[in-house]
Amino acid sequence: MIRTLSRLLAPLMLLSAGAAFAATYARVLPERSAVEFVSKQMGVEVGGSFERFDARLEFDPTKPEQGSARLEIDLASIDAGSADANEEVVGKAWFNVKEHPRATFVSESVKALGGGRYEVSGQLTIKGRTRPATAPFTFRQDGEAGVFEGQFTINRLDFAIGEGMWSDVGVVADEVQVRFRVMAAAGR
């Protein structure tokens, strides 16, 4: 009788154990997250980061297609490597933060690629211009947190970043690689 009961309950126990491990990651941990970029100036890689951003997400690795993400970057929080560079890139020719203080990405879809790899697609708005963007990323658990890491490339001139004399791609390359690492805890 006990064996029969055990055989009947075993599948239910496995299902409930699987459900206990499924989690929706939604509480972003900004102190453990980063948004960085790499561009080329006269052929030399130049990196930087943004110190302030707000990320909101909903992601359950068992149902990635139901996921969503929204990222807002405070463009004035840029660290482009020096005080002079920081002052230059917030100006009108570059980010024009007086008129466009934030860059925003809003997801439209998330899909699984297999092996802990995913892809999020949506709309990226910088300097008042909106373009479609797709970012491949990986997801893994780190203790009780989820780690989302990825990178994608934008063409800065699509967003009017670096106008006037700075639009010469021989001086500053058009392609800019954006890298992100977002850590989030399960729950809301």
C-alpha positions in Angstrom: 0.0 0.0 0.0 2.8 2.4 0.9 4.6 1.6 -2.4 1.4 2.2 -4.4 0.9 5.5 -2.6 4.5 6.5 -3.2 4.2 5.7 -7.0 1.1 7.8 -7.2 2.5 10.8 -5.4 6.0 10.7 -7.0 4.9 12.5 -10.2 3.0 15.2 -8.2 6.1 15.8 -6.0 8.3 16.2 -9.1 5.9 18.7 -10.6 5.7 20.7 -7.4 9.5 20.6 -7.0 9.9 21.9 -10.6 7.5 24.7 -9.8 9.4 25.7 -6.7 12.5 26.3 -8.9 10.7 28.3 -11.5 10.9 32.0 -10.7 10.1 35.3 -12.3 13.0 37.6 -12.1 11.7 41.2 -11.7 13.6 43.1 -9.0 16.7 44.6 -10.7 19.8 45.0 -8.5 21.3 48.2 -9.9 24.4 48.0 -7.6 25.3 44.7 -9.4 24.3 45.7 -12.9 26.1 47.7 -15.6 25.5 49.3 -19.0 28.7 49.9 -21.0 29.7 50.8 -24.6 32.7 50.5 -26.9 33.3 52.6 -29.9 36.3 53.4 -32.1 37.9 56.8 -32.4 40.5 56.9 -35.2 40.7 53.1 -35.1 41.3 52.9 -31.4 38.7 51.3 -29.1 37.3 53.7 -26.6 35.0 52.4 -23.8 32.7 54.0 -21.4 29.6 53.4 -19.2 26.5 54.9 -17.8 26.3 55.2 -14.1 22.5 55.7 -13.7 19.8 53.7 -15.3 16.5 52.2 -14.5 15.8 48.6 -15.6 12.5 46.9 -15.2 11.9 43.3 -16.3 9.8 40.3 -16.0 11.5 37.0 -17.0 10.7 33.4 -16.2 13.2 31.1 -17.8 10.5 28.4 -18.2 8.3 30.9 -20.2 10.7 33.3 -21.8 8.3 34.3 -24.6 6.2 36.0 -21.8 9.1 38.1 -20.7 9.4 41.9 -21.0 12.1 44.5 -20.4 12.3 48.3 -20.2 15.6 50.1 -19.8 15.9 53.9 -19.3 19.5 55.3 -19.3 20.3 58.7 -17.8 22.5 60.0 -20.6 24.1 62.7 -18.4 25.5 59.9 -16.2 28.0 59.0 -18.9 31.6 58.2 -18.1 33.4 58.4 -21.4 36.9 58.3 -19.8 37.6 61.9 -19.0 35.9 65.1 -17.8 36.4 66.7 -21.2 34.9 63.8 -23.1 32.0 63.6 -20.6 31.3 67.3 -21.2 31.5 67.0 -24.9 29.2 64.0 -25.4 26.3 65.4 -23.4 26.2 68.5 -25.7 24.0 69.1 -28.7 26.1 67.4 -31.3 26.2 64.1 -29.4 23.4 63.2 -26.9 21.9 66.7 -26.5 20.8 65.8 -22.9 19.0 69.1 -22.4 16.4 68.1 -25.0 16.8 64.3 -24.7 18.0 63.3 -21.2 17.2 59.6 -21.6 17.7 56.7 -23.9 15.0 54.1 -23.7 14.6 50.4 -24.8 11.2 48.8 -24.6 10.9 45.1 -25.5 8.3 43.7 -27.9 9.4 40.0 -27.8 11.7 37.6 -26.1 12.6 34.2 -27.6 14.7 31.3 -26.4 17.6 30.3 -28.6 18.6 27.2 -26.6 21.5 26.5 -24.1 20.7 29.4 -21.8 20.7 31.9 -24.8 17.9 34.2 -25.6 17.1 37.2 -27.8 15.1 40.3 -26.9 13.7 42.6 -29.6 12.1 46.0 -29.2 12.3 49.7 -29.9 15.4 51.8 -28.9 14.9 55.5 -28.6 17.9 57.9 -28.5 17.9 61.6 -29.1 14.2 61.5 -30.2 14.8 58.8 -32.8 13.3 55.3 -32.5 14.7 52.3 -34.3 14.2 48.5 -33.9 16.9 46.8 -31.9 17.6 43.1 -31.1 19.9 42.0 -28.3 21.1 38.4 -27.8 21.7 37.6 -24.2 22.4 34.8 -21.8 20.7 34.0 -18.6 22.0 32.1 -15.6 21.3 31.8 -12.0 23.8 33.1 -9.5 22.5 32.0 -6.1 19.1 33.5 -5.7 19.7 36.1 -8.4 19.4 35.9 -12.2 22.2 37.2 -14.4 21.4 38.6 -17.8 24.4 39.4 -20.0 24.5 40.5 -23.6 25.6 42.9 -26.2 24.4 44.4 -29.5 25.6 47.0 -32.0 24.0 50.2 -33.0 24.9 52.7 -35.7 25.3 56.0 -33.9 24.3 58.0 -37.0 20.9 56.3 -37.1 20.3 58.3 -33.9 22.1 61.5 -34.9 24.8 60.9 -32.3 27.8 62.9 -33.3 26.5 65.5 -35.7 28.4 68.1 -37.7 32.1 67.5 -37.9 31.6 64.4 -35.7 29.6 62.6 -38.4 32.8 61.7 -40.2 33.0 57.9 -39.6 36.8 58.0 -40.4 37.2 59.9 -37.1 34.6 58.2 -34.9 33.2 54.9 -36.2 29.5 54.6 -36.8 29.2 51.2 -35.0 29.0 51.3 -31.2 28.8 48.1 -29.2 26.5 48.2 -26.2 27.1 45.7 -23.4 24.9 45.0 -20.5 24.9 43.0 -17.3 21.7 43.0 -15.3 21.2 41.2 -12.1 17.7 40.6 -10.8 16.2 38.9 -7.8 13.1 36.7 -8.0 9.9 38.4 -7.0 8.6 41.9 -7.3 
